[in-house]
Amino acid sequence: MELLREKNRHNCSNNGFDDLPHLIGLVLPDDHKLPEKYYTVRKMIRGLNMEYEKIDACENDCMLFYEEHSENTKCDKYKRDRYKEIRNVRLGLSTDGFDPFRDAHAKEYTVWPVVIVVYNLSPSMCNKDPYMFMPLLIPEPTDPTKDLHVYLRPLFDELKLLWHTGVETYDIYSCTNVMMKAALLWTISDFPALSILSGWSTKGNLACPVCMGEVKAKQLKHGGKSTFYGTSRYFLEADDPLRRRTRFGSIETRSVCARNSGSFAKTMCDQIQFPPPGKSTERKPRDYGVTHNWTHSSPFFELSYWETLSLRHNIDIMHTEKNIFDNIFYIILDDGKKSKDNTKARNEWFFDLMEHLPLHLATECKLGGPANGRWMYFVERYLHNLKLKVGNKARAEGSMAQRYIEEESVHFCSLFFDSKVVNDQLHRNEAPRKFHDVELLEVYTYLTHPSLQTF
């Protein structure tokens, strides 16, 4: 009880309290009665009958499920359900191509894994390797470019099934089988892959996939590239004083929509006649680069809910900040190969698409929440681990698929056993123990680094 009082007095966490009895127990006799866990202490004080009571209320604030209504499952007035069982799953999709051989002299070969992220899990779990899934692995001697949607057909059929019908799964809380449904929230990718997934090309004067033609870049006279310089003031409020600053050239009166809706994008896409898929087809749709930048029909609009989403394709913060940093850093270093500061660029301002994209990042954070669930950092780690699974270079994709299935099977089975029996992988900053001896402190049972050993 004294330990429990000190825990509450100093606001000690439950995990911190667990460590304290364990540390004290190391200097006590083996048959000591000191509880080892906070959970054990809680069980002891339950005998005092000093527990709290949870009372449910109707979501419409009209009644309490209390006393004579304590057994009711619906509200008396509005017939609202007392309990809400949320069994629907929210997903994210990511893909990126990489060379599986890790050999600069190897023949060009690209593998495109499609990764699914489950956002119903906690933030500490949903972006970790065991809880991310790879439903598709697309091997390509060259990049699939605009035809990647052809390979995504099996996945989209399953996504439509998960939304309209659902799949039967077991609910451990109610001990019954229920129909679980799932919805795809958005995609996560670098900028070239965003073009492939969305169907909107990220090249030329209409390169921004968010503005979708409302903001057009200008063609540089000397450099020949597209620049978005001078377009940032389009997004300001009508009465913003920066619009009247003449030091930017002139007073700005143009305004644009901050973000076009999914219905707008779908309507635009439906009005275009696209050439059939295939590498032999080099034609681009009519008015490409003039009124639109669509290269192919986006398969995501086959999902009935996709056009209702405000955020469909995330602009990756990781690659955006890297590209902007590189643009500035190599100009300062005067790097002859990577710097964009050359004779042609000095004749005119160069403000490319990478400097334009941050204008949309604040809105995406407002719509999608924290960026750590929508950037490519954890996806890149996953792809790196996937590359390490290549054992047979003659069958690279087969090696990755086989290793992935084996690890998924082991992880699935380990959930039904004690973690010490199956899942004995060391965590980060952990070291293997050389031996176990109850007479010694635990710190003396670990292996010593060779450079620290004495002779």
N, C-alpha and C positions, 0 to 999 in steps of 0.2 A: 504493500500500500504506500510505503514511503517513496518507492520508485515511481509509482503512478502519480503521486502528488508532484514530484519534481518534474515529471514529463509535462504535465499541464502548466506548471509554474513557468517553465522555460520554453513552452511551445515546441517541444521536441516532436519530430515526425515519428510515425509508426515504425518506419524502417530504422531510424536512429535508436528508438527504444529497444528494438529487437537486438541490436548490436551490444547494448549495454549489459543486459543479463548474461549474454554469451561471454562477454569479456570478464565479468565478475565470476562466472562459473568456472573459468579456467584456474582460479586460485582457490576454489572451494573443494571439499572432498567430493569423490565421485558420486556419493549417495545424497547430495544436497537436494533440497526441495525448492530451490529458487526457480520460478517459472522461466522458461527459455524464450517465449514469444509474447508479444502484446496480445495476441489472440487468446492465449492461455489465461492471461490476467483478466480479460474481458469475461471469459467463461466463469471465472471465480466470483466476480462481483455481481453476476446475474442473480446469484442467490439472494441478494439484498432486495430484489424486485424494484429496482430503481431504473427502469427502462422507459423510453419515450414511446408514444403511440402515434402512428401515422394515420391521418384521417383524409380520405380522398374527397375531392370536391368536383362538381360538374365543371366542365371547361367553359360553360356559359355563366358561371358564378351564381347559379340560382339555388343551389342546395348543397348540403354535405351528406355524404354517405355515412351516416352516424346514427347510433342507437337503433330506432326501428327501421332505418333505411340502410343499415350496415351491410345487409346481404343483397341489396339491389345491384343489378348490373347495368341498369339504364336510368337516366334522369326521369323523374316523374313528370316534369312539365314539358321538356323538349325532346324526350326520348333519345337523348345522346348517350352513346356508349360510355360506360365508366372506364373501361380499359381500352387502350389503343396499342395494338401489337404491330409494330413497324417491321415488316418482313421484306420490304423492297430494298434493293441494292443499288448503289450509285457507283458508276464506273468511269474511269478515264482511259483513253487509248493513246499509246505512243508508239512511234516507230522511227528508226534511223538506220541507214545502211553503213556497213563497215567491212573492211577487208579481214577475213578470218585467219589469214596465213601469217601475219606479222613478219612479212619478208618483203623488203623493198624490191627484190629482184624477181619476185613471183609474178605470174601473169595476173592481169587485172581481174579481180573477181569480187563480187559484192553480195553480202547476205543481209536481208532485211527482216529482222525479227519484229513481230507485232506484240507489244506488251500491254497487259491490262492491269490497271490499278484499282483496288477496291477501297472506296472512301468511307465505307461504314466502319472500318477498323480505326483504331486510334492513330493519331498522327505519328506516333513512334513505331507503328507496325506497318501502316499501309504502304510506306515507301521502302520497306526492307525486302531483301531477296526472297525469303520463304513465302511471303504473302503477295508477291507479284506473279502474274501468270503469263505464259507465252502460248497463246492459242494458235499462232501461225508463225512459220519460218519460211521466208521466201528466198530461194537461191536464184541469183541472176549473174551471168557472166558480165553484164553491164547494168547500169542503173535502169530500173523499170520506168523512170520518168513519169509521164502522164498516165501510164497504163497500170499503175499499182492497184487501182480500184478493181481491176479484173481479178486479181489474186485475193482481194478482200471479200469476195462473194460468199464463201462459206461462213465467215464471221458475221456478216450482215444478216444472213439468214437466221443465225442463232440469236442475234440481238433483237430481231423482229419477233422471234418466238418468245424470248424472255420478256418482251414488253406486252404483247397481246395475250399470250396464253400463260406464260410462266412455266416453271418446272417444279415438280414435287420434291420437297425437302423435309427434313425432320426438324421440328421445333423442340429443343431440349427443355424449354420452359413449360410448355403445355403437354409435352410428351405425345404429340400427335404429328401427323404428316400435314403439311400446308403447301399451298402454291406460292412460290416465291417469284417475284417479278424483278426486273433490273432495267435500268435506264443508263444510257451513255451521256455523261455531262459535257465532255469536251475532249479535244485532242491536245497532246503535248508533243512538241517537235521543234527542231531548229527551223530556220527560215526556209531553206530549200525544201525540206520535207513538208512544211506547212503548205507550200505551193502544190505539192503532189497530192496531199490529202484533201485540201479545200477545193482544188480545181482552178484557183485564181493564181495566175502567174505573178511572181514577185520580181519581174524584170520590166524595164521600160518606164514610161512616164506615168502609167497607172499601176505602179508596183504595189502600193499599199493595200493589203487585203482588208483593212478596216474601213478606209475611206471609200474603196470600191469606185474610183473614178471621180468622186466629188472634189478631191484635191489632186491636181495634176502637176507632175514635175515639169521642169523646163529642160529643153535640150541645150546643153552647153555648146557654144559656138566653136570654141577651140578644142576642148577636150572630147566632145561628142557624147559625154555621159549625161545621165539624168540627175538633176539637182532639185531638192525641195526647199532651197533657200527662199525665205520670204513668205512661206506658207503657214508658219506657226501662229501668226496673228489671226488666222481664220477662225481659230477655236476660242478666242477670247470673247467675253461678254460684250454686248453691244455698246455699253457705256464705259468700257475699260479705257483708261487714259493712254495705254500703250498703242491703241489704235490710232491715236491722233499725233503720235510722235513722227515728225518728218525726217528724223535722222535715219529711219529705215528706208527712206526713199520717197514715200508718199503716205497720205492718210489711208488706212485700210478700212474698207466698208464691207468687204465680202465676209460672209459667215457660212459655215458648213455644219451639218449634223454631226454630232460627236461620234455616233455609232449607228450604222444602218441595221435594221431588223433582219431576222432570218427570213421573214416573208418577202421582204424586198429582194434579198439575194436569190431566193428560190424562184420568184417571178422573173427576174432577169435571166436566170439560168434556163428556165423553161422556154424562153422565147428565142433561144439560140439553137441552131441546127449544127450539131457537132459531127465531125467525121468519125467513122468507126474506129475502134481501138486497134492497135497493131503497129509494129515497128516500120512496116512498109508505108504507113500513112504519115506523110509529112505535112499535109495541109493543116492550116489553122482555121478556126471558124471565121465567118464573115465579120468584119468590123473589129477584129482583134487588134488591140492597141489603140483604137480610136474611141470607141464608146465603152469598151469592156476589156478585161484581161482573162476571160475564161478560156481555158484550154480543153476542158472536158467536163462533163456533167458530174457534179459531186454526188457520190453514192450515199452520203450521209443524209440527204434529203429523202431517201427511201424510208428512214425512220420517221414515223408520223409526228413525233414530238420535236424533231430537230429544228424546225423553223421557228418554234416558240422560244428557243433558248437565246438569251441575250449574249452569252459568251460561248462560242462554239469552237474556235481554234485559238489557243493561247499563243501570244507572242512570248517566246522564251527569253526570260530575263538573263539567264546565264550567257547565252550567245550574244545577246544584244549588248550587254555591258562589256563583254570581251571585245567585240568588234569596234565599239566606240573608243574603248581604251587603246586598242591597237592603232586606230586612225590618229589619235592625238600623240601617243607615245612614240611612234616611229617618225612622225614629223619632227618632234623635239630632238630625237636622236639623229635626225637627218640620215636615216637608213636608205641607202640607194635603191634597194630592192623592194622594200615593203612600204616606204613612205609614199603618200599621195601628193606630196608637195613637189611639183615639177613645173617646168616652164609653162605648159598649157594651163595648169591649175592656177598659177599666179595671175593669169590674165582675166580670171573671173572667179567668183565665189563658188566653192564646191561644198555643198551641203547634201550628202547622199541620203539614201533611205534609212540607214542605221541611225542617223541623227534625228530623223522624223518619227521613228517608232516610239521613243519614250513619251511622246504626247498622248499615247493611248494606254500607257501602263497604269496610270493612276485609276482610270476608269475600269480596267480589268481587275485591279485589286479590289475595287468597290464591288464588282459583280461576282468575282470568284473567291474572294477571301485571301488569306495569307499565301504568299508566293511559294512557300516551301512545298506545297502540294501540286504546283502547276509548272515547275521549272524542270530542266533536264539534268540537274545534278544527280539525282538518284537513278534516273534512267541510264545515264552514262556509266554509273557504277555497275548497274545490272548488265549492260552490254559488255563491259570489260570482263566481268566474271564469265559471261557467256563465251567470249573469245578464248578464255583459258580452257574451255571444255573441248577444244578441237584437238583430238588425239590422232586421227587418221586424216592427213591432209588431202588424200585422194577422195575422201568422202567427208568433207568438212561439215556440211549441214547434217549428215547422218550422225556424226560424232556428237554434235551439240544436242540434237534431238534425243539421242539415246541417254546421254548423261543427264539431260533435263528430266526425262521420265524417271530415271533411277532416283534422283534427288527428291523429286516430288513424291515418289512412293515411300521413301524412307521418312521424309518429313511427315507425311500423312499418317503413317503407322506410329511414328514417335509420339503423336498426340494422345495415343491410347495407352502409353506406357510411362513409367517414371522417367523423368528427364535424365537421371543419372545412369539409366540402363542403356538408352539408345542415343539420345542427343547429348553426347559428351564433348562436343566441340568447345574449345576454349574461346572465351569472349576476348574482346580487345583489352590489352594491357594485363592479361592473365598469363601466368607461367605454369608449366607442369610441375607437380610435386615429385620429389625424388623418392620419398617414403613417408609413412605415417607413424608417428610415435606420440603416444599420449603423454609421455614424460617431458616432451620438449614443446616449447612454444611453436606455433605453426610456421613462423617466419624462418625457422632454422631447418625446415623440411624441404625447401625448394632448392633447385639446382643453382649453382653459382656460375656467374659468367667467367669464362676462362681467364680474362684479363684481370679478374679480381681475386683469383685463387692464389694462395701463398704456398710455398714449398719449404 
